[in-house]
Every structure is written in C-alpha cells, then in structure tokens.
Amino acid sequence: MNCTTVSAIVHNRDRIMAHVKDDAPGMKSTIINKKRGRIYEEMEQLLALWDERQNHQQASCSQEIIQEKALSLFEDLKDIEFKASQRWFMIFKQQQNLHSLKKQGESTSGDDVAAVEFPATLAKIIENNATQTNIQCC
C-alpha cells in the first residue's frame, strides 16, 4: 500500500471509525474523499466551460494546452500553489468525461493540400483501374 494512502488512513482514523461504527449494522459501503478546495472546483468549472467552447469552435485541445489554461485560471483565482500535474489532469479528464482530446504535433499534422486533392485523385485512380480492367476483360 502506498505511504500516502496509509498516512491518510491514519490521519482520518477517527472519521473512518465513526463511519464504520454508524454503518456497521447495515454494512453500507461508504467512500470517504478528501475535500477539495473551492478554488479547485471553481477553476475546473471554468476550465470545463472553456473546453466546451473550444470543442464548439473545433479548436485543438491537447493535454498541455488544457494544463496551461488550468494554471492560468488557477493563478487568477488563487493565493495558493497549483500544479497541473499528470494526476490532476487524469482526475479532471475523468470528472469532465473528456474522451475526445485532439492530439497535436507531428502525429496529427498533415498535408492540407493533399487532403483536399485526395478525393479527386482517388476517383481518377479508380476510373483508370476500371478502364484497365475492362480492356483486359475484352
């Protein structure tokens, strides 16, 4: 078990014991989460609205861009330190159901001219192939 997890359990021992004692007869399961600060929740709501606008404008939103925006929003809202860490991003992504992140950079860059010309080029190839097939069949 992770040291942080053990430490949190020891630190919250009294709360956990009170929950277990109250729920023991019914054997209900209870999830005890660390309360997040108001600034985090407000920043994430603003970030979700910003991301929604980006999606409506069909703008690319990579993890790095979202993390930079989160830092910017947090700086506007806070007096405490915030790190847009990988762990924070994964939790935020899960909470906001962000499944369609667009990747940027080398992997998604393409030749826009070729993409526009592709349908016409493909049609010519298909037409030439069909003509050659007809010639061979005759």
C-alpha positions, 0 to 999 in steps of 0.5 A: 500500500502506498505511504500516502494512502496509509498516512491518510488512513491514519490521519482520518482514523477517527472519521473512518471509525465513526463511519464504520461504527454508524454503518456497521449494522447495515454494512453500507459501503461508504467512500470517504474523499478528501475535500477539495478546495473551492478554488479547485472546483471553481477553476475546473468549472471554468476550465470545463466551460472553456473546453466546451467552447473550444470543442464548439469552435473545433479548436485543438485541445491537447493535454498541455494546452488544457494544463496551461489554461488550468494554471492560468485560471488557477493563478487568477483565482488563487493565493495558493500553489497549483500544479497541473500535474499528470494526476490532476489532469487524469482526475479532471479528464475523468470528472469532465468525461473528456474522451475526445482530446485532439492530439497535436504535433507531428502525429496529427499534422498533415498535408492540407493540400493533399487532403483536399486533392485526395478525393479527386485523385482517388476517383481518377485512380479508380476510373483508370483501374476500371478502364484497365480492367475492362480492356483486359476483360475484352 
